[in-house]
Amino acid sequence: MFLIQDKIDLSPVSKEYLVQAPEIAQKAQPGQFVIVRIDEQGERIPLTIADFDRQTGTITLVVQEIGASTKEMGLLRAGDSFRDVVGPLGVPTHIKNYGTVVCIGGGLGIAPVYPITRALKEAGNTIISIIGARSHNLLIWEDKMSAVSDEIIPCTDDGSYGTYGLVTGPLKELLEGGRQVEHCFAIGPAIMMKFVCKTSGAFAVPTTVSINSIMVDGTGMCGACRLTVGGKTRFACVDGPDFDGHLVDWDELLERQRQYLPEEKRAVEEWERRHPCDPVLEGGSAAV
């Protein structure tokens, strides 16, 4: 069992969990992930490690309540436990001194890009961070990203905070303005990463993305997380999750991510039938 030491509401749909996992914390590196099960019958949920503390033996996980399993996770409180947390899994992000690096986080992707940004800063890079969300109340970890960035540009789709529009807007402005950028790192929805790569590709800026494809076992055995990179089949769990974004077949990836949408919708509807509307459960903060 893995104790939840703390739980924080980051937004109406996003929760931060501080989890006691000393062995994972000792070995975790930026870019790696874990697979979590809530209980014995729980779904295996892959979650990127958003932070880790070797001294306290804790890891931080940030979860968006979008499916039945993550909604169920949202009911857990500090003092509860996860049945399983397996990891660290995946290949760590390649960290070196590139020069000037743009780190882009979209929505929940802000959390997993944070440890990468921190490590790049510690390696001596100049960091420009672009973080975006649909609206201000969904924008997370701006303070943490600011602390490890030389410059930060927040964006919202609806213009309620920061720059109005998508994260690709400021990126394009930087590159069109002649800003020397040696590398981009982008984490967020697949459609966002696709267009970040289209933008950076027009200026020949190498771009690393973290692929959040469908995953089951996380060890390369099931093949559920396969994707095409540079014309070859790769597995996000053991070959990634980081890949050269300019080589990813984004249309194939997006199609694969949509293949279980009807089943996911039915699972959420069933979950909601089992958990009728309750102000405590819906409000979130009262359940922490």
C-alpha positions in Angstrom: 0.0 0.0 0.0 1.2 3.5 -0.8 0.1 6.2 1.6 -1.4 9.5 0.2 0.3 12.0 2.5 -1.4 15.0 1.0 -4.0 15.9 -1.6 -4.5 19.4 -3.1 -7.2 20.6 -5.5 -5.3 22.4 -8.3 -8.4 23.1 -10.4 -12.0 22.0 -10.6 -10.8 18.9 -12.4 -7.2 18.4 -11.4 -5.8 17.0 -8.1 -2.3 16.8 -6.8 -1.3 13.7 -4.7 1.8 13.5 -2.5 2.5 9.8 -2.2 4.9 7.9 0.1 7.0 5.7 -2.3 10.6 5.8 -1.1 12.0 3.2 -3.5 10.5 5.0 -6.5 11.6 8.4 -5.2 15.2 7.2 -4.9 15.4 6.1 -8.6 12.9 8.4 -10.4 14.3 10.7 -13.2 12.5 13.5 -15.1 10.3 12.1 -17.8 9.5 8.7 -16.2 6.1 7.4 -15.1 4.4 5.0 -12.7 1.3 2.8 -13.1 -1.2 3.1 -10.3 -4.0 0.9 -9.1 -6.5 2.3 -6.6 -7.5 -1.1 -5.3 -7.5 -4.8 -6.2 -10.1 -4.4 -8.9 -8.7 -1.1 -10.2 -7.7 -0.1 -13.7 -3.9 0.3 -14.3 -3.5 4.1 -14.7 -0.2 5.4 -16.2 0.8 8.7 -14.6 4.0 10.7 -15.2 5.9 11.5 -12.1 5.4 15.2 -11.7 7.9 15.6 -8.9 10.0 13.5 -6.5 11.9 14.1 -3.3 14.6 11.6 -2.4 15.0 12.8 1.2 11.3 12.5 2.2 10.7 9.4 0.0 7.7 10.9 -1.8 6.6 11.4 -5.4 4.0 13.8 -6.7 1.3 12.8 -9.1 -1.2 15.2 -10.8 -4.4 13.7 -12.1 -7.2 15.1 -14.2 -10.6 13.6 -13.4 -11.7 12.7 -16.9 -12.5 8.9 -16.9 -14.2 6.6 -14.4 -11.0 5.5 -12.8 -9.6 9.0 -12.3 -13.0 10.1 -10.9 -12.8 7.3 -8.5 -9.3 8.3 -7.6 -10.6 11.8 -6.9 -12.7 10.5 -4.0 -9.5 9.4 -2.1 -8.3 11.7 0.7 -5.1 12.3 2.5 -4.5 9.3 4.7 -5.9 6.9 2.2 -3.7 4.6 0.1 -3.2 3.4 -3.5 -3.1 -0.4 -3.8 -0.2 -0.4 -6.3 2.3 2.2 -7.5 4.8 0.5 -10.0 7.8 2.3 -11.3 9.7 4.3 -12.2 9.0 3.2 -15.8 10.1 4.5 -19.2 13.3 6.1 -20.4 14.3 9.3 -18.6 14.4 12.5 -20.5 17.8 13.3 -22.1 19.1 16.3 -20.1 22.1 18.3 -21.2 23.0 22.0 -21.8 21.4 22.7 -25.2 21.6 26.5 -24.8 18.2 28.2 -24.9 15.3 25.8 -24.5 11.5 26.3 -24.8 9.5 24.1 -22.4 5.8 23.9 -23.3 3.1 22.5 -21.0 -0.5 22.3 -22.1 -3.3 21.6 -19.5 -2.3 18.7 -17.3 1.0 18.5 -19.3 2.3 21.4 -17.2 2.9 19.1 -14.3 5.1 16.5 -16.1 7.0 19.1 -17.9 8.0 20.7 -14.6 10.7 18.2 -13.5 12.2 18.3 -17.0 12.3 22.1 -17.0 13.9 22.0 -13.5 16.6 19.5 -14.7 17.3 21.5 -17.8 17.7 24.7 -15.7 20.1 22.9 -13.4 22.1 21.8 -16.5 22.7 25.4 -17.3 20.1 26.1 -20.0 18.2 29.4 -20.5 14.6 28.4 -20.0 11.6 30.0 -21.7 8.4 28.3 -20.5 5.0 28.5 -22.2 2.1 27.1 -20.3 -1.5 27.0 -21.4 -5.0 25.9 -20.4 -8.5 26.5 -21.6 -9.1 29.1 -18.9 -7.4 30.7 -15.9 -9.0 28.4 -13.4 -7.5 25.4 -15.1 -4.0 26.8 -15.3 -1.8 24.9 -12.8 1.7 25.2 -11.3 2.5 28.6 -12.7 4.5 29.4 -9.6 6.5 26.2 -9.8 7.3 26.7 -13.5 8.3 30.4 -12.8 10.8 29.3 -10.2 12.7 27.2 -12.8 12.3 29.5 -15.8 14.1 32.6 -17.0 11.0 33.7 -18.8 7.4 32.4 -18.5 4.5 33.0 -20.9 1.1 31.9 -19.6 -1.7 31.4 -22.2 -5.4 30.7 -22.0 -7.7 29.7 -24.9 -10.4 32.1 -23.8 -8.1 35.0 -22.9 -9.1 35.0 -19.2 -5.4 35.2 -18.2 -2.1 35.8 -19.9 -1.7 35.7 -23.6 -5.0 35.0 -25.5 -4.9 31.8 -27.6 -2.9 28.6 -27.9 0.7 27.8 -26.8 1.7 27.7 -30.4 1.1 31.5 -30.7 3.9 32.6 -28.4 6.2 29.9 -29.8 5.7 31.1 -33.3 6.3 34.7 -32.2 9.6 33.8 -30.5 10.8 31.9 -33.6 9.6 34.5 -36.1 11.2 37.2 -34.0 14.6 35.6 -34.5 15.0 34.2 -31.0 17.7 31.6 -31.0 16.2 28.4 -29.6 18.2 25.2 -29.6 15.5 22.7 -28.4 11.8 22.5 -27.5 10.2 20.2 -25.0 6.4 19.8 -25.2 3.9 17.9 -23.1 0.1 18.1 -23.3 -2.8 16.8 -25.4 -1.6 15.0 -28.5 -3.3 17.6 -30.8 -1.4 20.3 -29.0 2.0 18.5 -29.4 1.2 17.9 -33.0 0.9 21.6 -33.8 3.8 22.6 -31.6 5.9 20.3 -33.8 4.4 21.8 -36.9 5.4 25.2 -35.6 8.9 24.3 -34.4 9.5 22.2 -37.5 9.1 25.2 -39.8 12.1 26.7 -38.1 14.1 23.4 -37.9 14.1 23.4 -34.0 14.5 19.9 -32.6 11.4 19.0 -30.5 11.0 16.3 -27.8 7.5 15.3 -26.9 6.1 12.9 -24.2 3.6 10.5 -25.7 0.5 9.6 -23.6 -0.8 6.7 -25.7 -3.1 4.0 -24.5 -1.2 1.7 -22.1 -1.9 -1.5 -20.2 1.1 -3.2 -18.6 3.8 -0.5 -19.1 6.6 -3.1 -19.7 6.4 -3.6 -23.5 4.5 -6.9 -23.4 0.9 -5.9 -24.4 1.7 -3.6 -27.4 -1.2 -1.3 -26.6 0.9 1.8 -26.5 2.5 1.3 -29.9 2.9 4.2 -32.2 4.8 4.9 -35.4 8.0 7.1 -35.2 10.1 7.6 -38.2 8.2 4.9 -40.1 9.0 2.3 -37.4 6.8 0.9 -34.6 7.8 2.0 -31.2 6.3 1.4 -27.7 5.7 4.5 -25.5 6.3 2.5 -22.3 9.8 1.1 -23.0 11.1 3.2 -26.0 9.6 6.4 -24.6 7.6 8.2 -23.4 9.9 10.8 -25.0 10.2 10.9 -28.8 11.4 13.2 -31.6 8.1 15.0 -32.2 9.0 15.7 -35.9 9.0 11.9 -36.5 5.8 10.9 -34.8 2.8 9.9 -37.0 0.4 12.2 -35.2 -2.7 11.3 -37.3 -2.3 7.6 -36.4 -1.7 8.4 -32.7 -4.8 10.6 -32.6 -6.9 7.9 -34.2 -5.7 5.2 -31.8 -6.5 7.5 -28.8 -10.1 7.8 -30.0 -10.7 4.1 -30.5 -12.1 3.5 -27.0 -14.1 6.7 -26.6 -17.5 4.9 -26.6 -16.4 2.5 -23.9 -14.9 5.3 -21.9 -18.1 7.3 -22.1 -20.2 4.3 -20.9 -17.8 3.7 -18.0 -18.2 7.3 -16.9 -22.0 7.1 -17.2 -22.0 3.9 -15.1 -19.7 5.5 -12.5 -22.0 8.5 -12.3 -25.0 6.2 -11.7 -23.2 4.6 -8.8 -22.2 8.0 -7.4 -25.2 10.3 -7.6 -24.7 14.1 -7.3 -23.4 15.1 -3.9 -22.1 18.6 -3.1 -19.2 17.1 -1.1 -18.1 14.8 -4.0 -18.7 17.4 -6.7 -17.1 20.3 -4.8 -13.9 18.3 -4.3 -12.3 20.5 -1.6 -14.7 19.2 1.1 -13.6 15.7 0.3 -9.8 16.4 0.8 
